[in-house]
Amino acid sequence: MLPPPETLRVHSPRVACDGASDIPGGAALGHPRVWLQIDEEGYVDCGYCDRRFVLIGGVADHADQASLPDHAAGASA
């Protein structure tokens, strides 16, 4: 398995992703904003950009991210 292109550790189980919030030029370079919910797996992947969000202190925190399968469940517009 390949690791996700970018992994962000977050404090909240509900996160928003637009694919470009940290890129100069902003949302024009990203994708529509989606809200993602981290469940008992401890992480969630954005269905647009594959950015992975890992809950700090959750079961996936400090795990080998390349060994975890894609987990895009919980995405909503």
RODO-2510 file (C-alpha; in nm, 4 decimals, decimal comma):
residues 77
     n   res          X          Y          Z
     1     m     0,0000     0,0000     0,0000
     2     l     0,1065     0,3568    -0,0634
     3     p     0,0842     0,6159     0,2126
     4     p    -0,1752     0,8932     0,1725
     5     p    -0,0373     1,2018    -0,0037
     6     e    -0,0774     1,4150     0,3097
     7     t    -0,1656     1,3288     0,6692
     8     l    -0,2981     1,5878     0,9115
     9     r    -0,3334     1,5203     1,2844
    10     v    -0,6438     1,6952     1,4200
    11     h    -0,8049     1,7537     1,7604
    12     s    -1,1689     1,7251     1,6481
    13     p    -1,3447     1,4196     1,4992
    14     r    -1,5329     1,6483     1,2560
    15     v    -1,3148     1,8215     0,9983
    16     a    -1,3629     2,0200     0,6781
    17     c    -1,1488     1,9747     0,3686
    18     d    -1,1352     2,1942     0,0586
    19     g    -0,8055     2,0588    -0,0705
    20     a    -0,6379     2,3976    -0,0730
    21     s    -0,6827     2,5759     0,2595
    22     d    -0,3057     2,5938     0,3070
    23     i    -0,2187     2,6812    -0,0561
    24     p    -0,1740     3,0437    -0,1665
    25     g    -0,4673     3,1191    -0,3968
    26     g    -0,6982     2,9150    -0,1776
    27     a    -1,0133     2,7351    -0,2815
    28     a    -0,9781     2,8214    -0,6505
    29     l    -0,7075     2,5544    -0,6612
    30     g    -0,8826     2,2965    -0,4436
    31     h    -1,2158     2,1135    -0,4475
    32     p    -1,5629     2,1748    -0,3014
    33     r    -1,5550     2,1882     0,0792
    34     v    -1,6658     1,8618     0,2362
    35     w    -1,7193     1,7755     0,6002
    36     l    -1,5669     1,4498     0,7215
    37     q    -1,6384     1,2556     1,0397
    38     i    -1,3652     1,0470     1,2009
    39     d    -1,5190     0,7311     1,3449
    40     e    -1,3907     0,4500     1,5686
    41     e    -1,1133     0,3724     1,3157
    42     g    -0,9476     0,6986     1,4251
    43     y    -0,8994     0,8468     1,0779
    44     v    -1,0792     0,9452     0,7585
    45     d    -0,9616     1,0184     0,4032
    46     c    -1,0978     1,2946     0,1814
    47     g    -1,2691     1,1425    -0,1212
    48     y    -1,1475     1,4283    -0,3439
    49     c    -0,7807     1,4831    -0,2591
    50     d    -0,6972     1,1738    -0,0468
    51     r    -0,5765     1,3950     0,2379
    52     r    -0,5897     1,1850     0,5573
    53     f    -0,7125     1,3268     0,8871
    54     v    -0,6011     1,1376     1,1980
    55     l    -0,7560     1,2072     1,5379
    56     i    -0,4879     1,2946     1,7929
    57     g    -0,4993     1,0306     2,0664
    58     g    -0,7174     0,8010     1,8520
    59     v    -0,6395     0,4420     1,7585
    60     a    -0,4703     0,5450     1,4309
    61     d    -0,2531     0,8139     1,5885
    62     h     0,1162     0,7226     1,5479
    63     a     0,0255     0,4156     1,3377
    64     d     0,2069     0,3360     1,0129
    65     q    -0,0285     0,5236     0,7786
    66     a     0,0877     0,3192     0,4777
    67     s    -0,0503     0,0047     0,6435
    68     l    -0,4012     0,1482     0,6940
    69     p    -0,6581     0,1052     0,4144
    70     d    -0,8380     0,3993     0,2544
    71     h    -1,1254     0,5103     0,4743
    72     a    -1,3485     0,7704     0,3086
    73     a    -1,6657     0,6801     0,4982
    74     g    -1,8466     0,9654     0,6678
    75     a    -1,7963     1,2251     0,3943
    76     s    -2,0808     1,4673     0,3448
    77     a    -2,1310     1,7833     0,1423
***
